Amino acid sequence: MSTGTTEVQALDLDKLYTARLQAARARPYLATALFALHTVESRQVPTMGVDRHWRCYVSPRFVERTPVEELAGVWVHEVSHLLRDHHGRSDRFAEKHGLTGPGERLRMNIAADCEINDDVFGDGLATPEGVVVPALLKLPEGQLMEDYLRHFQLGAQTGEWAWLDCGSGADGLERGWELGPDGAHGLSAQERDAVRFRVAQGITGRPGSASAGWQRWAEEAFHPPQAWRELLGAAVRSAASAPGAGEDYTYGRPSRRSASVPGTVLPSLRRRPPHVSVIIDTSGSVSDTELGSALLEVAAISRAVGGRRDLVTVVPCDAAARIAHPLCKAEGIPLLGGGGTNLRAGFTKALRSHPKPDVIVVLTDGQTRWPASRPPCRTVVGLFPRHHQRNSWDEEDPDYVPDSPPDWARVVEIG
């Protein structure tokens, strides 16, 4: 006989923690982060979600109906949002682009999931049901949340993900079921940074054990993005998208002006992906640390043009230009040099490469003579800081002071 009461489902902690242990075994470099999360039982969260204070909210019904193997993948997914600072990045993206409302935050959650899910599953982690991956949006893998946000909007193709809610840890928007900054068991900012640092150490200490996405994250954890890096990326994107860059004529789609010239087919302008040549100053005045920083910028430039490594060529140059290297992995590019500086040779090598660049990026300390005339493409110069005295510019000519970059170049101070 019914008593007229509904039994409340209890959270199966044994099952939940078994799944977390399985996640830690599958991804040992994430173990510190997985065990730093504090579990909070919640009947309001749809599945599992996290807040920016490293609390993990868990639905008892979700745990009951989900196999341990899939729960392990969800653990890794949720902690990935926090490690990759998706809440902070979402806040910055929303402020920069004037985005408001829960609809835009859902779009950020979807984009953040795309960044994570393209390499989180497999190798001991089962793929949960209904997981969001870039292919479902007809987008390439390996991009960042910000890149995905620029390429899709909410619509028919995203309607099935309206239920998605990974919490404020994924998109920055606080939920009613979260405990907030004053709630119990949250991690302080210093504790959160310590967890990220420990995870990054684990990844860099065992090269090859983590995916390319996690290795990229770990590298940036030790070299966090600076304001000048964002400026450099913005300058490259601006140059690459400017009129004339990455444009060519095609007869595959005749111009609408053909109608005004009967019997004649006129070509139309089409947009193609822009090619970027990066000239790296390898002269003796550039330190090893700055060369390492230059390689980090090459990777950032690749992301600025959509992650297409085939669109980026690197030209090491001191007094003479070296081979123009197509970009496979930035760390695999030999930066030979150590002599004097003549970046004019680098410009010549870059402009003679095939295909010709739409944008030239120069990473240098500025101790060089520049081309006498404007190149036939846009130029961005990243300048390493220098605080030398006047007589230290050139040992052979104490009175020589290098010219500033020419007016036709967009200049960004690095550091």
Backbone hydrogen bonds, N-H to C=O, Kabsch-Sander energy under -0.5 kcal/mol:
donor,donor_aa,acceptor,acceptor_aa,energy
7,E,5,T,-0.5
13,L,11,L,-1.5
16,L,12,D,-2.1
17,Y,13,L,-3.1
18,T,14,D,-2.0
19,A,15,K,-2.0
20,R,16,L,-1.7
21,L,17,Y,-2.3
22,Q,18,T,-2.1
23,A,19,A,-2.3
24,A,20,R,-2.3
25,R,21,L,-1.9
26,A,22,Q,-2.1
27,R,23,A,-2.4
30,L,27,R,-2.3
31,A,28,P,-1.4
34,L,30,L,-2.5
35,F,31,A,-2.4
36,A,32,T,-0.5
36,A,33,A,-0.7
37,L,33,A,-0.8
37,L,34,L,-0.6
38,H,54,W,-1.8
39,T,37,L,-0.5
40,V,56,C,-3.0
42,S,58,V,-2.8
49,G,57,Y,-2.3
50,V,166,C,-2.7
51,D,55,R,-1.8
54,W,51,D,-1.7
56,C,38,H,-3.2
57,Y,49,G,-3.3
57,Y,55,R,-0.6
58,V,40,V,-2.4
59,S,47,T,-2.4
63,V,59,S,-2.0
64,E,60,P,-2.2
65,R,61,R,-2.0
66,T,62,F,-1.1
71,L,67,P,-2.4
72,A,68,V,-2.1
73,G,69,E,-1.0
74,V,70,E,-1.8
75,W,71,L,-2.4
76,V,72,A,-1.8
77,H,73,G,-2.4
78,E,74,V,-2.8
79,V,75,W,-2.2
80,S,76,V,-1.6
81,H,77,H,-1.2
82,L,78,E,-1.0
83,L,79,V,-2.4
84,R,80,S,-2.3
85,D,82,L,-1.5
86,H,81,H,-2.3
87,H,169,G,-0.7
89,R,85,D,-2.5
90,S,86,H,-2.2
91,D,87,H,-2.1
92,R,88,G,-2.2
93,F,89,R,-2.5
94,A,90,S,-2.8
95,E,91,D,-2.3
96,K,92,R,-2.3
97,H,93,F,-2.1
98,G,94,A,-0.7
99,L,94,A,-2.2
104,E,100,T,-0.5
105,R,101,G,-1.4
106,L,102,P,-2.4
107,R,103,G,-1.8
108,M,104,E,-1.9
109,N,105,R,-2.3
110,I,106,L,-2.4
111,A,107,R,-2.3
112,A,108,M,-2.8
113,D,109,N,-2.3
114,C,110,I,-2.1
115,E,111,A,-1.8
116,I,112,A,-1.7
117,N,113,D,-3.4
118,D,114,C,-0.9
119,D,116,I,-1.5
120,V,116,I,-0.6
122,G,125,L,-3.1
125,L,122,G,-0.5
126,A,69,E,-0.8
126,A,124,G,-0.5
131,V,128,P,-1.1
133,V,131,V,-0.5
136,L,133,V,-1.3
137,L,134,P,-1.7
138,K,135,A,-1.6
139,L,134,P,-2.1
148,Y,144,L,-2.1
149,L,145,M,-2.2
150,R,146,E,-0.9
150,R,147,D,-0.6
151,H,148,Y,-1.8
152,F,148,Y,-0.5
158,T,155,G,-1.0
159,G,155,G,-0.7
159,G,156,A,-0.7
161,W,158,T,-1.9
162,A,159,G,-1.5
164,L,161,W,-1.8
169,G,50,V,-3.1
170,A,167,G,-1.9
171,D,167,G,-1.0
172,G,168,S,-2.4
174,E,172,G,-0.6
178,E,175,R,-1.3
183,G,180,G,-1.3
186,G,183,G,-0.7
187,L,53,H,-2.4
192,R,188,S,-2.4
193,D,189,A,-2.1
194,A,190,Q,-2.0
195,V,191,E,-2.1
196,R,192,R,-2.2
197,F,193,D,-2.4
198,R,194,A,-2.3
199,V,195,V,-2.3
200,A,196,R,-2.6
201,Q,197,F,-2.4
202,G,198,R,-2.0
203,I,199,V,-1.9
204,T,200,A,-2.7
205,G,201,Q,-2.1
206,R,202,G,-0.6
206,R,203,I,-0.8
209,S,206,R,-2.0
215,Q,211,S,-2.3
216,R,212,A,-2.4
217,W,213,G,-2.0
218,A,214,W,-2.7
219,E,215,Q,-2.1
220,E,216,R,-2.0
221,A,217,W,-1.6
222,F,218,A,-1.2
223,H,219,E,-1.2
230,E,226,Q,-1.7
231,L,227,A,-2.1
232,L,228,W,-2.6
233,G,229,R,-2.4
234,A,230,E,-2.5
235,A,231,L,-2.5
236,V,232,L,-2.3
237,R,233,G,-2.5
238,S,234,A,-2.5
239,A,235,A,-2.3
240,A,236,V,-2.6
241,S,237,R,-1.6
242,A,238,S,-0.6
242,A,239,A,-0.6
245,A,242,A,-1.8
247,E,244,G,-0.9
248,D,270,R,-1.8
250,T,268,S,-2.3
255,S,266,L,-3.1
258,S,255,S,-1.7
259,A,256,R,-1.1
260,S,257,R,-1.6
261,V,258,S,-1.6
264,T,261,V,-1.9
266,L,264,T,-0.6
268,S,250,T,-2.4
270,R,248,D,-3.2
272,R,246,G,-3.3
276,V,311,L,-3.1
277,S,359,V,-2.4
278,V,313,T,-3.5
279,I,277,S,-0.6
279,I,361,V,-3.0
280,I,278,V,-0.6
280,I,315,V,-1.8
281,D,279,I,-0.6
281,D,363,L,-2.7
282,T,280,I,-0.6
282,T,317,C,-2.6
284,G,339,G,-2.7
286,V,283,S,-1.7
287,S,285,S,-0.5
291,L,287,S,-2.0
292,G,288,D,-2.4
293,S,289,T,-2.2
294,A,290,E,-2.2
295,L,291,L,-1.8
296,L,292,G,-1.6
297,E,293,S,-1.9
298,V,294,A,-1.8
299,A,295,L,-1.7
300,A,296,L,-1.9
301,I,297,E,-2.9
302,S,298,V,-2.1
303,R,299,A,-1.7
304,A,300,A,-1.8
305,V,301,I,-1.1
305,V,302,S,-0.6
306,G,303,R,-1.7
307,G,302,S,-2.4
308,R,302,S,-0.6
309,R,307,G,-1.1
311,L,308,R,-1.5
312,V,309,R,-1.6
313,T,276,V,-2.5
314,V,325,H,-3.1
315,V,278,V,-3.2
317,C,280,I,-2.4
318,D,320,A,-1.8
322,R,316,P,-3.0
325,H,314,V,-3.3
325,H,323,I,-0.8
327,L,309,R,-0.7
327,L,312,V,-2.1
328,C,326,P,-0.6
332,G,329,K,-1.8
333,I,330,A,-1.6
335,L,333,I,-0.6
336,L,334,P,-1.2
338,G,282,T,-1.6
342,N,318,D,-3.5
345,A,342,N,-1.4
346,G,342,N,-0.6
347,F,343,L,-2.2
348,T,344,R,-2.3
349,K,345,A,-2.5
350,A,346,G,-2.6
351,L,347,F,-2.6
352,R,348,T,-1.2
353,S,349,K,-0.6
353,S,350,A,-0.9
358,D,275,H,-2.8
359,V,275,H,-1.8
360,I,378,R,-2.6
361,V,277,S,-3.0
362,V,380,V,-2.8
363,L,279,I,-2.8
364,T,362,V,-0.6
364,T,382,G,-2.2
368,T,366,G,-2.0
378,R,358,D,-1.3
379,T,408,W,-0.6
380,V,360,I,-2.9
381,V,410,R,-3.3
382,G,362,V,-3.6
382,G,380,V,-0.5
383,L,381,V,-0.6
383,L,412,V,-2.3
384,F,364,T,-2.8
384,F,382,G,-0.5
392,S,389,Q,-1.9
393,W,390,R,-1.2
400,Y,397,D,-2.1
409,A,406,P,-1.7
410,R,379,T,-2.6
411,V,409,A,-0.6
412,V,381,V,-3.0
414,I,383,L,-3.3
415,G,413,E,-0.5
